[in-house]
Amino acid sequence: MNWLDSLKIALLEQNTQRAYELVVNIPKDSFKDMEELLVAQELISQTIEMLEGDQENLKKQMLQVKMAKKFLE
């Protein structure tokens, strides 16, 4: 399976860890033409959006934990 397909699957599964690993380890010589580069660019953009969404969710969860901890003290 090639890099583009692996990233597509990671995005569909919303597997942020796998998508991040794929983006960090881009195989620079495996793209055949400009179309594949443009697809890769779009997939990377979607990965960034997914990671930013996860980051926001994590911030909210951390705030809830802090509020619960403060309430229990």
Stockholm file with secondary structure:
# STOCKHOLM 1.0

chainA/1-73         MNWLDSLKIALLEQNTQRAYELVVNIPKDSFKDMEELLVAQELISQTIEMLEGDQENLKKQMLQVKMAKKFLE
#=GR chainA/1-73 SS CCHHHHHHHHHHTTCHHHHHHHHHTCCTTCCCSHHHHHHHHHHHHHHHHHHHHHHHHHHHHHHHHHHHHHHHC
#=GC SS_cons        CCHHHHHHHHHHTTCHHHHHHHHHTCCTTCCCSHHHHHHHHHHHHHHHHHHHHHHHHHHHHHHHHHHHHHHHC
//
